[in-house]
Amino acid sequence: MLYLLHYTLPLFKMPRLFLLLCIACLLTSCSRHGNTIEANNNDTRIQVCFTPGQDCTAMLVDEINAAQKTIEVQAYSFTSYPIAKALVHAQARGVDVEVILDKTQFDGLHFSVAPYLFQHNISLLEDDTVNIAHNKVMIFDNNTVETGSFNFTKAAQMQNAENMLIIHNAEVAQVYLANWQERKRQSQEVTQAKFQN
């Protein structure tokens, strides 16, 4: 049986959000300096970043550094030490950090920062009930979402053509958080045994 989850924002919010996203994308494509463009309205701020040419890793690290209470992460491939270190520092300053990773991050065949995160007491979960856990998401303080094609990897920053959005909107964050919590329920807690191969 196939079940589809459908999330909707109030209709009056969608046109504004869509318009802001379109404007941000148009402005970014015209940027010669590779700077991140921000689109603002009263309750939504959207940051857009593209590689090559812009420093999406730094933009994401800045967002991690600004988090005050919680960071929920979903990642397919996670090899970026700058991003991993920022999460460790966030936890050290009292932010609750939880990370759900695809099963390939624990198979011993792929490089991953999972052992580093585990060593630093970051809560890790393995999303192994689906073929590929292909999300690239961070949720900050229940009011901001990072998403896009940008894996948390050096290759995404240095070698690939990628995109990243940071959406500062509590309603959007709640939709992503509900999905993150469902994936958490489907995932397995990672223990030391995962790293003893």
Secondary structure by P-SEA (a helix, b strand, c coil): cbbbbbbbccaaaaaaaaaaaaaaaaaaaacccccbbbbbcccbbbbbbbcccccaaaaaaaaaaacccbbbbbbcccccaaaaaaaaaaaaaccbbbbbbcccccccccccaaaaaaaaccbbbbcccccccccccccccccbbbbccccccccccccccbbbbbbccaaaaaaaaaaaaaaaaabbbbccccccc
